[in-house]
Amino acid sequence: MSYQVQFDGNVLLQLRGLPEEAFDALVARVVELVDAPWDAAVAAPGHDPASRDVAFGTGAGLLTFHVDDDAELIRISDITWIG
């Protein structure tokens, strides 16, 4: 089963400022997630259990997303790059 990926509007703006190295690492991680969206840390207690965080780019980036198993959809809501 492969999930579809949707980027929230603010994430599309964040993508513009990413260096090429970060963008490539992000794409590689998202490709992995479409086949295994559960391979990520569940958000802190008190948050929606479908919200998850995962590192990318050898730990220099953080990707926050929501998994909708019924719709087989990953909705990416935030990207942070400190590299």
C-alpha positions as CSV (number, residue, x, y, z in Angstrom):
1,M,0.0,0.0,0.0
2,S,1.4,3.4,-1.0
3,Y,0.1,6.6,0.5
4,Q,-0.4,9.8,-1.4
5,V,1.4,13.0,-0.2
6,Q,-0.2,16.4,0.1
7,F,1.8,19.6,1.1
8,D,0.0,22.3,3.1
9,G,0.2,25.7,1.6
10,N,2.8,27.0,4.1
11,V,5.0,24.1,3.4
12,L,5.1,25.0,-0.3
13,L,6.5,28.4,0.8
14,Q,9.1,26.6,3.0
15,L,10.3,24.5,0.1
16,R,11.3,27.6,-1.8
17,G,14.0,28.4,0.8
18,L,15.5,25.0,1.1
19,P,19.0,24.4,-0.1
20,E,19.4,21.7,-2.8
21,E,20.9,19.3,-0.3
22,A,17.9,19.7,2.0
23,F,15.4,19.4,-0.8
24,D,17.0,16.1,-2.1
25,A,17.0,14.7,1.5
26,L,13.4,15.7,2.0
27,V,12.3,14.0,-1.2
28,A,14.2,10.8,-0.4
29,R,12.5,10.7,3.1
30,V,9.0,11.4,1.7
31,V,9.5,8.6,-0.8
32,E,10.2,6.2,2.1
33,L,7.2,7.4,4.0
34,V,4.7,6.7,1.2
35,D,5.4,3.0,1.8
36,A,5.8,3.2,5.6
37,P,4.2,6.3,7.2
38,W,4.4,4.6,10.6
39,D,8.2,4.8,10.5
40,A,8.1,8.1,12.4
41,A,7.7,9.3,15.9
42,V,4.2,9.9,17.1
43,A,3.6,13.5,18.4
44,A,3.9,14.2,22.1
45,P,1.1,13.0,24.4
46,G,-2.0,15.2,24.3
47,H,-1.7,15.6,20.5
48,D,-3.4,13.8,17.7
49,P,-1.8,10.3,17.5
50,A,-2.0,10.6,13.7
51,S,0.5,13.5,13.9
52,R,4.0,12.4,13.4
53,D,7.6,13.8,13.2
54,V,10.5,12.4,11.4
55,A,14.1,13.5,10.8
56,F,15.6,13.8,7.3
57,G,19.0,14.9,5.9
58,T,21.1,13.1,8.5
59,G,19.1,14.8,11.3
60,A,19.4,18.3,10.1
61,G,15.8,18.5,9.1
62,L,12.4,17.7,10.7
63,L,9.3,16.9,8.9
64,T,5.9,17.1,10.6
65,F,2.9,15.3,9.0
66,H,-0.5,13.9,9.6
67,V,-1.4,10.3,8.5
68,D,-5.0,9.5,7.4
69,D,-5.0,5.7,7.1
70,D,-8.6,5.6,5.7
71,A,-7.7,8.0,2.8
72,E,-4.1,6.6,2.5
73,L,-2.9,10.2,2.7
74,I,0.1,11.9,4.3
75,R,-0.4,15.6,4.8
76,I,2.9,17.4,5.4
77,S,2.3,20.4,7.6
78,D,5.8,21.7,8.5
79,I,9.4,21.5,7.4
80,T,12.3,22.7,9.6
81,W,15.9,22.7,8.3
82,I,18.9,23.7,10.5
83,G,21.6,22.3,8.4
